Amino acid sequence: MTEAYNTYQQILRAIQTKDYSLFLELINQQTGFKEFIPVFKTFKKYREEIKNTFETSYSNGPLECMNNHIKVVKRNAYGMRSFYNFKLRLSICLKESAFTAPKKI
């Protein structure tokens, strides 16, 4: 069990320090734990995408947060009659200026 924990910690360290060569070395080594096999297979499948995350500092986290807020407001506004009010509510929730209301359609 300690070997699995150490492997897990090494992978986390490789990700945090953005050491792609260590990451590849860790996912390519043979493991005796059947729980790691599908995870390593997924890592190998998306190797190029993972490499891009190691090389760049871009993140889609803020965009995903905004999308989640929009979905929550949309779910809460179910049955709202006015699209204008829906857009106004979105702009308030997304912390746009409450004084500049969206254009009425």
C-alpha positions, 0 to 999 in steps of 0.5 A: 500500500505504501508503494501505491501511495508513493507512486501517487505522490510522485505523480502529484509532484511531477504535475505540481513542478511541471516535470513532464519527463518524470510524469512520462517515466511514472506512467510508463513503468509497470505497476502491480496495482490493478487500480492504476492500470486504467488511469495510466492508460487514460494518461497515455491516451491523452499524452499530447494534451497533458504535455500541453498543460505542462508547457503552458499556463493557460487554464479553462477554469474561469470559463468553466466557472462562468458556464456553471453560473450560467447553467445554475441561473438558467435552471433557477429561472425556468419559466421566466417569461422575459428574456430581458430579465433573464439576461439582466439576472445573468449580468448581475450574477456574473458581476457585470455592472448592475447599472448597465443593463443589457439591451432590450431585444 
